[in-house]
Amino acid sequence: LGAVTMGMAHEIRNPLGGIRGSAQLLRQEIKNKSHQEYLDVVVSEVDRIDRMVKIIMDLTRPSNLRMESTNIHKVLEEILVLEKDTLTRKNGRFEQIYDPSLPPIEADEDQLKQVFLNLIKNAIEASRKGSKVQIVTRVSSGFSVKAASSPVPQQNIVVEIIDSGEGMNEETQKMLFTPFHTTKKKGSGLGLPISLKIVKDHHGKIKVTSEKGLGTTVQVFLPTRQR
């Protein structure tokens, strides 16, 4: 399925380039402003399709992770700085509850930023006006991973993102990580599937707990070191 998807993605992207280039050339020749605007729409929609195809390719191709020692709090704080204004416009605020003793993890920092940016954006969108989004970090006591090469189980850290929204029903929760399934008007339905793939590539897992009327908690478990 992955090979078929990659092949289709390449075949779609090739004619897209031709359509985009032709539309841009035609726009230069046309003097009527309203007709130029139609061609601007063509270019914009072609770019949107191209972005969608690229995301699909990212879902199917093997990851090329650049693993290095990573401070998870640094990753989170950089995202919170970017998203603070969005939450402030809803009269909301972030509440950080960090465990300062967390060890560093071995991870691809850029890819983890993509994960937590997706999850924090979702939490902001779900939260009620004037409420808070909690970001909690701690050492996980729930489970550990035992590698065949080591008799010592690996510890996991957990990052919890807790919103103050309406929560989700059971049916919505079942479909959360299904590609192209979304409850948002402008959503692609690919943010969570890609986030899950990145976390799995890091030998971690994502757990979602939600109840209608009580908000949602997303937990991201990541091992403290990779084998």
Helices and strands as residue ranges (DSSP letters): H 2-29, H 33-60, E 68-70, H 72-88, E 93-97, E 105-107, H 109-126, E 132-139, E 156-162, H 170-174, H 191-201, E 205-211, E 215-223
